[in-house]
């Protein structure tokens, strides 16, 4: 009787909760999971044991963690019984493609890699990777890669570690049709017709943040939104339709945003400002670079247009002096770059190329290539060594 009453009360609270942000992602809710959800998992994984369930969106999306033989697995299921996402969780022997490993090493110097989860399809074939890393500054980041090792989505957490009083966060992908209408409206207002590439939600302490990548005119636009469609972060990458749209100027110490100064004060304690840049796109500030020194070591710290921390690098490829760009043809690609593409992007076809020059010396190649109908943006340094790949 008491158990029945408790289940009734829990169900009543959930059904009465219309705020999508008010959910507990850690609570095992096996007693109230819809039969369509549990049946779908039992049908797909009849050998599953130790099943637990949690609600991601009330009456809409659920996550289940379980074990098949000795392998931990996690699936996301909607209320109609459709399994929308499946992962092998931290499988023993799981390794990232070379391009993914190099992306992390280049863009997150000194970061430690946590779990490597393999996304699999209905045939149990690996179709992507979800990787959690912790930067040397303690920031938690989730990176999604495809099977070539190209980045499809970057999800930055709030940076504070999980504790007994702060529950574990949950991350799951989201289709365009399932985005909040407020976010769809913003994307349409900004880009008109666009291609939806990837979207994901991170659920932390009942709060949802939406990370979305869309494409238009050979440029990827990356956003973080709150549930009301407010843009929290934004950036762009890929092939700009006009190199004149991107400019930069020197950043004076007095012009460093307060939010950036607070991060520097917290992270480096006693730091000396050396130099920096303000990055513009179509006359709008889109980012900052601050080069600081602490105990004789230089740190190249990037911030977005609002002054929020993005990443720290060792300075390779940093645009400190005036940059020029010019287009190139396939014949201009360096030999070692072609070898890398052939090895890691089998069947690639050249679409477009740009080189960046500083003081009349090439320091970076950006190539747009295709494999079938899929577009990739692949970046190499001036000597033809791979830096990163992104799916377009």
N, C-alpha and C positions, 0 to 999 in steps of 0.2 A: 504493500500500500504506500509506504513512504517512498520507495523507489519510483513507483508510478507517478506519485505527486511531484517528485523532483524532476523527472523527465518532462512532465507536463509544464512545469514552471520554466525550465530551460527553453523548451520549444516556444512557449508563449513569449519569452523575452526576445528570442530571435525573430519570430514572426512580426513582433511589434516594432522591431528596429528597422526603420527605413533609411537610416544614415549608413551608407556603404562603408564609412570609416570606422564604425563601431562594431568591430569583430575581434575575437581572440584567436589568432592563428595557431596557437599551441594547444588549445583545449581539444582533447580527444572526444569527438562527438559521434562515436559509432552508434550510440543508441538512437540518434535522431537523423542519421544520414538517409536520404531517399533510397528506396529499393532500386530505382533505376541506376543509381550510382554504384551501390555495392554489387549489384548483379553484373554490371559491365566489367568491373574489375575481376570478379570471380570467373566470368566467362573467358576473359583474356588471359588470366593467370590463375588457373585452377589449383596450382601447387602453392599459391601464396600463403604465408603464415605471418603471425604477429601483425595483423592489419590494424592501423590506426587511421582515423579520419579527422580532418579539420575543415572548417568552412573558410573559403577565401572571399566569396561574395555571397551574402545571404540569399538562399533559395536559388542560387545561380551556378556557382563554381565551388568545387570541393577538391581537396588534395588528399591522397592516401599514400602512406608509407608502409612498406611491407618487405618481406624477405622471400625470395624464391631460391630454394636450396641454401646457398650461403651468401647470395648476392642481395644487397640492399637495393631497393628500387623505390621510385616515387612517380606517381601519375597524377595528372590533373584531369578532372572529369566534370562535364557540365550537367545540368539537371536533366537533360534528355538522354544521358547515358553515353555521350560521346567522349572518348578519351582524346584530349587535345594535346597532351604533352606527356612523354614518358622518358625517364632517365634511369640509367644505371648509376647509382650513387657511389662515388669514390671506389670504383672497381679496381681490384688489385691488378696491377700491370697496365692500367690506362695511361696513355701518353698523349701529349698534344702534338699536332703537326709542327714541323719546323718553323713555319711562318708565324704560328701563334706564339711559340716559345720566344722567337726573336722580337715579336711585337712587345711582349711583356718586358723583356730585357732592355729594349731600347727606350720604351716610354715610361717604365716604372723601375728606374734604377734602384737596386737594393730591395725590391719588393719580395715578399715570401709568398709562394703559391700554396693555397690550402687545398680544398677538394677539387678534383677534376671529375665532373659528372658528364657522362656520355648521353646525349639525346639519341634515342633510337626510334625507328618507325615500326609499323605493324609487323614487318618481317624481321624485327630485332636487329636491323642493320643500323650502324652508327651514322647519323646524319648531321651531327653537330656536337658542340661542347659548351658546357657552362662551367666557368672557372672562377673560383673566389681567390682573391689575392689581398694581402695587407701591405700597404706601402710602408716605407721606412718611417713615415710620419704617423703611422697608425691608422690611416684612412682605409676603410674597407671598400673594395670595388668588386663587382661581378662583371665578367666579360663573357660575351657570347661569340663563338666562332663557328664558321661552317667547316666542312671537311678539308678544305684547302688551307685552313688556318687563317683565313681572312676574318677580320672583325665584322660582326653584324650589328652589335649593340653593346654600349658601355653603360653600366648601371652603378652609380656612385652612391654608397650608403652615407649615413650622417656622420660616420667616423668614430662614434663611440662604441666600444665593444659590448657584446652581449653579456649580461650579468644575470644572477638569479632574480633581480628585480626588473630587468629589461629583457623581455622574451625574444627568442630567436626571430629574425625576419624571414619572410617568405617571398620568393620571386617566381613569377610565372608570366608566360607570354600572353599577349592579347591581340586578337584580330582587329582589323580596322572597324568592322561593324560593331564591335563591342566597346569601342572607346566612348567615354561620356560625350554627349552632344556638344558640350561647351568646348571640348578639345577639338572636335571635328570642325566646329565653326571657326576657331582660330586658324587652323591649318588651311582651310578654304580661303579665308580672308587674306592670308599671307601669300599663298602660292597658287590659288585658283585650282586648276587641274594639276594633280601631282601623282606620283607613284608611291604607294605605301610599302616600305621595305620591311620594317620590323617594329614591334612594340612589346613592351613588357611592363609589369606592375611590380613594385616592391612594396610589401606590406610590413610596416614597422610600428609596433605598439598601436595597432588599429588604424594607422594613417596610411593612405595610399598615395604613392607618387608614380606617375606614368612617364616612361621613357619611350620616345618615339623617334624613328628615323624615316624621313620621306625623301624622295628624289625628284628633282626637276632640272632640266637643262644641264645634265651631266654634273650636278652638284648634289651632295647629300646634306640635308638639314637635320640636325640632331637637337631634340628638345627634351627638357624635363618639365612636366606640368603637375600642378596639383589637381584635385578632382574637379575644381571649378573652372579649369582652363587657364589659370594664371601661369605664365611662363616663368619657371624658376631658373632655368639655365638654357642657353642655346649656343650652337656653334655650326659651322659649315665646313665642308671639305669636298675634295674632288676637283673636277674641271670647271672653273668659273668660265662663264661665257665671255667675259672680258677681263683681262689682267689689270686693266685700269681701275676696276672696282675695288681693288685691294691696295691699301697704302699703309704707311707706318711712319711714326716720328719718334724722336727720343723722348723718354719718360724722365721728367725731373723728379727728384726725391719728394718735393713738396706736393707733387701731383699723384702720388701713389694713393689709391683709394683707402679710406679708413678700414674697410673690411679686410683688405690685403695687409695693411700694417698690423692689424690685430692678429692675423694668422702668423705673420713673420715674427712678431713679438713672442707669441706663444710657442712657436716651433724652434726658433733659433736663439731665443733669450737675448744674447748680446750679438747683434749683427751690424755689419757695415754695408751701406748701399754703394754699389760700384757703378752700375749703369742699367738702362732698361729701355723698353720700347712700349709704345701704344699701338695696337693694331686696329685698323679701320677697314670696314667694308661698306662701300656706297656711302662714305662720309659718316658712318655710325661706328662708335667704339665697340669692338667685338672681343677685345682681350688685352691683357697686359703681360709683359715679361719683366721681372725684376731679378737682376743679378746681385746676389748678396754674398758677403764673406763672413765666415765664422771660423775662428781659430785657424786662419790661414787657408781655408778651403772655400772654393766658389760653389754656389748653388744657383741654378737657373730655375726660377720659380714662375710658373705660368698661372694666370688668373683669367676668368672669363670677363665679359664686359661689365658685370656688376661688381667685380673685385673678389668673387668667390674663388677659392683655390681649386686648381685643376690637376696639376702634376708638377714634378720636379725632375729635371734631367741633368746629365753631365755636361751639357752645352754643345753636343754634336749636332750640327745642322741648325744652330741658332741664328736667327736673322738679326744681327746687330747693326750691320751697315746696310745702305740702300740696296734693294734687291731689284734685279731686272728679270723678266721672263721672256722666253721665246719658244715658239712651237718647234717640234722636231718630227721627223719621219721615222718609220720603222728601221731604216738602214742606219740611223744614228744611235740606236740602242747599243750599249756596250756588250761585248761578248759574254762576260760573266753574268750580266743581268739576263741575257737571253737564256743562258744555261739554267739559271735559277727558275725562270718562268717555265721552261720546258719540263723541269723536274717537279715543280710544285703546282703548276697550273697547266696540266697536260691538255693539249688541244687549243691553246690560247691563240687569239687573233688580235692583232694590233688595231686599235680604234683611233687613238689620239695620244700625243705626247707633248710634254712641256718640260723645259729645263729652267732651273733657277740659277742665276748668276750673281755673284757678289764680287765686286771689284774685277769684273770681266772674267771671273773664273767660275766654272760650273761646280756647284756644290750639291745639287739635288736633281733627280729625274723623277717626274710624276707621269706614269703611264696609265691610260685607260685601255683595258683589254676585255675581250669577251671569250667566254667558254660557252658555246651554244648561244642561248639568249641571255645568259647571265653576265652582267657587267661587273668588273672589278677595277679598283684604283690601287695601283701598286707603286710604292715609293722606294727609290734607291738613293744612296748617297752619290757624291760626285765621282767616286771610284767604281760605281756599279754594284755596291754591296746593298743587300736588301735591308730596308728599314721597317716597312709595314705594308699590310694589304687590308683593304676594306671592300666589302661587298657593296656594289652600287645598285 
